[in-house]
Amino acid sequence: MQVTVGRVGRPHGIRGDVVVGVRTDDPDLRFAVGSRLDTDRADVSSLTVAAMRWQSGALIVRFAGVRDRDAAALLRGTWLSVDSGTLAELDDPDEFRDHDLVGLSVRTADGRVVGVVADVLHHGQDLLAIQPLAGSDAPDAPDAAGAAVGGTPGEILVPFVKAIVTEVDVVAGVVVIDPPPGLLNPEEAR
C-alpha cells in the first residue's frame, strides 16, 4: 500500500528546487538525500531526493535530474508516496498510522455494528470518519454532521480519544467505541 508523504508545490529559486507540502511525521527521514519517492504521475513514476533543507519552516527539496525552474514547475501538484512496507514499526502501542485504521470495522462496546472507518481527519483533533454500513445498527448520520468539519455527508465523525475509542485491534480489523449519548444518534442527546 502506498502512503502519501508530501506534495510538490511551487518552484523555489532557479536551480530546480521545489517547496514540498509535508504529509508525514518524519520528513527528515522520508526526504533524506537518496530517498526514492513514488509519484501519482504516469510520466514520472518516481523521484530521487538530491538535496533537502528547511527554510523558514518550509521543506525545500531538489530531485535528481530536475535542474531548473521550468523543470521544477512541471512537477507542481505531484503527490509523493512510499510503500507502507518500508515504514518502521511504531514504538507506542496506542499510536496508529491512518492507513492502518482505514477499512477497520467499527463496533460499540456492547457489540452493535456501526460501520467502517472511511478516513482519519486531522482538524485540531483527530477524528475517525465512519461510513455506516447498510443494515447496520447505527442510524444514518445527519447530512450536516460530516459537512460541518470536513467529512462527507452521511459519515459519523468520532473523536479519536481513549475515552470514546476504547480499543483498536488492527490484526482483528476492529475498532471498539463507547459513544456518549448523541454521538451516533443526535436524537439521544435531546
N, C-alpha and C positions, 0 to 999 in steps of 0.2 A: 504494500500500500504506500502511496506517495503522501508525504506530509509537507505542507507548504511552510517555507521558512522565510520568504520575502517576496517583494515585488519591485521590479526595476522602475525607478522614477525618472526624473529629468536628468539630462546630462549635466556634468559638473566640470567646468573648465574645457580645455581644448584637446586634452590628451586621451580621451575615451573613458574617463571616469563617469560613474553614474551615482545618483543618490538611490539607496535601497530602502524601501519601507520594510522594516523588520517585523517578522511574524514568528519569531522563535524566542525561547527563553535563554538561549545560549548563542548569541550572534557571533561572539569571538571564535567559537569552535566551528560553527556552520560556515562562516565566511573566512576561515583561515586560508592563508596563501596555499594554493594547491588543491583546495577543495573543489570537487566536481559537483555541480548542481544541475539537476534536470529542469527542463522548461516545459511550458504548456504549448510550445510552438512546434509546428511540423517542420519548419525550415531550419530551426536551431534546436536540436534535441538536448544539448547540454552546454554548459558554460563552465570554464575553469577559472577560479579566482587567481588573478595575477598580483593584485595588491589590494589592501584594505586599510582604512583608517577611520577614526572618528573625528568629526569636525563640527563643533558647536552642537553636539548631541545627535548629529546625523551620521549614518553609516555611508561612507564613500567607498565604492568598490570599482576596481578596474578588472575586466575579464580578459583572458588571453585572446589575442587576435583582434581586439577592439582598440584601434589606435588613434581614433579622432572623434571629435564631437558628433559628426554626421553618423558614424557607425554606432555610437552610443545612443543617439536619438532613435535609431531604428529598434532598439531593444525596449524602449519605453512601454510600460504596461505588461511586460513579460513576467509571469509568475514563476518563482523559483521553488524547487522542492527537492527532497531527499527521500530515499527509500526508508520506510519506518524500521526495517531490519537493521539499519546502521545506527539507530539511536541507542544510547547506553540505557541500561536498566535504571529505573528510579530508585533512590535510596529510601524515600519515605513511603510507607505502605498506604498512607492517606493521600497520596499525590497521584494524579492520573493525567494522561495526555488526552486531548479532545478526541482524537481518532479512536482511542480505546473505548470511549464511552458511547460514541455514535453507534446505533444499532442494538444497544442492550435493551432488554425487556424491562419495563418498569412495573412494579407491583407495590401495593400498600403493605404495611406491616401485618395486616390481617389476611393477606393473600389475594386481594382483588387486583385483577389486571387493569393497569392504567393505559399503557401504550408502549411506545418505543422511543428512545432518545433519538431525536432527529438532528439535533445540533447542540453545541455548547456556546453560549453567548457570553461575552465579556463586556458588560456595561456597568462598570464601577463595582458590580458584584457579579460573580459567576452565576449563570442561570442554565439549567437544563431545559431545552425546548423539547417537549414531549408531544409526539403525534399520537393522539388517541387512536386505538385500533377499532375498526368497525366491529360492533358487537361486544366491545369491552364493557366492563362495569363502570368505567369512568364516563361522566357526562361530557358532551362536547363543550369545549371552552367557548365563551362568547367571542364574537369576531373582534371586538376591540381589545381583548386581552393581549394577543400577540402583537398587534399593530402598535400598541402604546409604547413598547420598549424595543422594537426592532425584530420581534418574532414574526411568524407567519400567522395570519388569522386562522383560528381553529386549533392552534397549538396551545398547550398548557405550559406556562413558564414556572419552573420550580427553582427557588433559590438553592444553590449548591452549598448548603451549610450542614454541618453534622447533626444539628437538631432536627432537620427535615429529611435529609438523605442519610439514613441510618446505616446503610450497608451498600457497598459496591463490590460485586464479585464478577470480575472481568472474565475469569475462566468459565464460570457457570452462565455468564451472559445475562446477569440480573442486577438491577438496581432496586433497592427497597427504600420506600419513602414512608414517613409518618407525617402526613399533611395536616396542618392546623385547619380548623373549620373554615370553609370558604375558599380554600386554595384550589381544590378540584371542582367544587360546585359553589359558585358565588351565592346561590340561594341559601346555603347553610350559614353564611355569615350574617344574615339578617335576623 
